[in-house]
């Protein structure tokens, strides 16, 4: 878990491949299973998107409770979401420094919740989600902890 553009999908795919585990990205699954893009879902309202996100995540866990999952940046901040995630497995919070995250967000054109908002609004939104992210089992502040150390933790809790 983590904010938009934190690297959840990038790292999740990489680590799943290295550990020979399945990888699931809830946004990609929403698009695949419904035929609608995330932008199209948000056009129906954030509530419609969040309901679909819950439905897809629960279906994924029921179908394959073993693997690495990347959930949307806003999912953990929903009521009950962190309790659900923590009940299903281990949670890793990917937390890049704000300047790095800001650069990634500036380059992104596929983040419907951020389109048309100022950088200050992005920062405010991300900060509002931090209390939920803090409940994760592991906080990876990417500027201080090498990815190899985090992969060792992932290996230890998922594979051994």
Helices and strands as residue ranges (DSSP letters): H 8-19, E 23-25, H 26-34, H 38-43, H 46-63, E 68-70, G 75-77, H 81-88, E 92-95, H 98-107, H 119-133, E 138-141, H 147-158
